[in-house]
């Protein structure tokens, strides 16, 4: 009898749906990220400045958006796998107070490895992250 590899405890196969993403990126969260990252660009922190440069309001940092999208998938695979790679293209801004949403999909699956495609949209339904992927490897 062959022992199961840890990643095998995740639902198998391409097309399996990991948990749906639905999260509001509040101004408080954006402010906290600015403090933690040291990125104090006024498009993230100053509503008047953001509007002056053509944005509807302050916007979330791209990496905050990516981290928020990846967090539910990390919890989904906790204790079974670790994240070995994350990539994306930042495609549209996420205004403060917007809900990001999407349904990740298993793109590739193999022994001890899984690649998830992350589909993330902002509150207007625009793709906020495109070509986004997250690779998981067995612990």
Secondary structure, DSSP 8 states (H G I E B T S, - for coil): -----GGGGS--STT-EEEEEEEEE-HHHHHHHHHHH----HHHH-HHHHHHTT-SS-B--HHHHHHHHHHHHHHHTTTTEEEEEEEEEE-S--BTTEEEEEEEEEEEEETTEEEEEEEEE-TTS-EEEEEEEEEEEE-
